[in-house]
């Protein structure tokens, strides 16, 4: 999804150890700026080099499980929206993913490309809201600091004016 032409593309990363799943999603998710990785380690390398609006991950993967991967992405890319797509219906793993990986949505495999696309669009919207909020909070801090400085200068000028009048 590249937005309205005025904003930079919102990148989506999908991580799954099954190449057929990745290929199916790649074909079904045309129109998104999409990258894929076959494992958590390769995906972390990608996350370290690009900001992703949405990160979609399987939970059960070799080398680095999805939960560990999502936890690490939370450290590196805290504003990314994280989505789990898994065939593992273990409730405890799902709760861990939500709590430790700060997961936005949990989808069960098999998951249609339409359902994933809908979730990704909602995830991009969430990412944009969080990003905008963080930018506004940052701008607010800068403006408050400027206001404090202006108030200090006004106070100094007022004291100088009073001294000149006395």
C-alpha positions in Angstrom: 0.0 0.0 0.0 1.6 3.2 -1.1 -1.0 5.7 0.2 -2.0 8.8 -1.6 1.2 9.6 -3.4 2.2 12.2 -0.8 3.4 9.7 1.8 6.0 7.0 1.6 5.0 3.4 0.9 3.9 1.4 3.9 5.9 -1.8 3.8 4.6 -5.1 5.0 6.8 -8.1 6.0 5.5 -11.6 6.0 7.5 -14.3 7.8 6.8 -18.0 7.4 9.0 -21.1 7.0 6.6 -22.6 4.4 7.6 -21.2 0.9 4.1 -22.2 -0.5 2.4 -20.1 2.1 4.7 -17.1 1.3 4.1 -17.5 -2.4 0.4 -17.8 -1.9 0.3 -14.6 0.1 2.6 -12.8 -2.3 0.2 -13.6 -5.2 -2.8 -12.7 -3.2 -1.5 -9.5 -1.7 -0.7 -7.5 -4.8 -0.9 -3.8 -4.3 1.1 -3.9 -1.1 4.8 -3.0 -0.8 5.6 -6.5 0.4 8.7 -8.4 1.5 8.9 -12.0 2.8 11.4 -14.0 4.8 11.5 -17.8 5.5 12.7 -17.5 9.1 12.9 -15.1 12.0 16.7 -14.5 11.7 16.4 -13.3 8.1 13.4 -11.3 8.9 15.2 -9.5 11.8 17.8 -8.4 9.4 15.1 -6.9 7.2 13.5 -5.2 10.2 16.8 -3.7 11.2 17.1 -2.1 7.7 13.6 -0.9 7.0 10.5 0.3 8.9 7.5 -2.0 8.3 4.0 -0.8 9.0 2.8 -4.4 9.4 4.8 -7.5 10.4 3.0 -10.8 9.8 4.6 -13.9 11.3 3.9 -17.6 11.8 4.6 -18.8 15.3 6.1 -22.2 14.6 9.3 -21.8 12.7 12.8 -23.3 12.9 15.9 -21.3 14.1 13.8 -18.6 15.8 10.2 -19.2 16.7 7.7 -16.5 15.8 7.1 -15.4 19.4 10.9 -14.6 19.9 10.9 -12.9 16.5 7.9 -10.7 17.4 9.4 -9.8 20.8 12.6 -8.7 19.1 10.7 -6.7 16.4 8.9 -4.9 19.3 12.3 -3.7 20.5 13.6 -2.7 17.1 10.4 -1.4 15.5 8.0 -0.5 18.3 5.4 1.2 16.1 5.0 -1.7 13.6 1.7 -3.5 13.8 2.3 -7.2 14.5 0.0 -9.9 13.2 0.2 -13.7 13.8 -1.0 -16.2 11.2 -0.6 -19.7 12.5 -1.9 -23.2 12.2 -1.1 -23.8 15.9 -4.3 -23.3 17.8 -2.6 -23.4 21.2 -4.3 -20.8 23.4 -1.3 -20.3 25.7 0.9 -19.5 22.7 -1.7 -17.1 21.3 -1.8 -15.3 24.7 2.0 -15.1 24.9 2.1 -13.7 21.4 -0.5 -11.0 22.3 1.2 -10.1 25.6 4.9 -10.5 24.8 4.8 -9.7 21.1 2.2 -6.9 21.4 0.2 -8.6 18.6 -2.6 -6.6 16.9 -4.4 -9.6 15.5 -4.2 -13.4 15.6 -5.3 -15.3 12.5 -5.8 -19.0 12.1 -4.3 -20.9 9.1 -5.6 -21.5 6.6 -6.1 -17.8 6.1 -7.4 -16.4 2.9 -5.5 -13.6 1.2 -8.6 -11.5 1.4 -8.8 -11.9 5.2 -5.0 -11.1 5.5 -5.3 -8.1 3.2 -8.2 -6.7 5.3 -6.1 -7.3 8.4 -3.0 -5.6 6.8 -5.1 -2.6 5.8 -6.3 -2.3 9.4 -2.7 -2.8 10.6 -1.5 0.0 8.3 -4.2 2.3 9.7 -3.1 1.4 13.2 0.5 2.0 12.4 -0.3 5.4 10.8 -2.4 6.4 13.9 0.4 5.4 16.3 3.1 7.1 14.1 1.1 10.3 13.9 0.5 10.3 17.6 4.2 9.9 18.3 5.0 12.7 15.9 2.4 15.0 17.5 3.7 14.2 21.0 7.2 15.0 19.8 6.1 18.3 18.2 4.2 19.1 21.4 7.3 18.6 23.5 9.3 20.9 21.2 6.6 23.5 21.3 6.3 23.3 25.1 10.1 23.8 25.4 9.9 26.8 23.0 7.0 28.3 25.1 9.0 27.8 28.3 12.0 29.6 26.8 9.7 32.4 25.5 8.1 32.8 28.9 11.6 32.9 30.5 12.7 35.6 28.1 9.5 37.5 28.7 10.1 37.4 32.4 13.7 38.6 32.0 12.5 41.5 29.8 9.8 42.4 32.3 12.4 42.5 35.1 14.7 44.6 33.1 11.9 47.0 32.2 11.0 47.3 35.9 14.6 47.9 36.9 14.8 50.7 34.3 11.6 52.3 35.6 12.9 52.3 39.2 
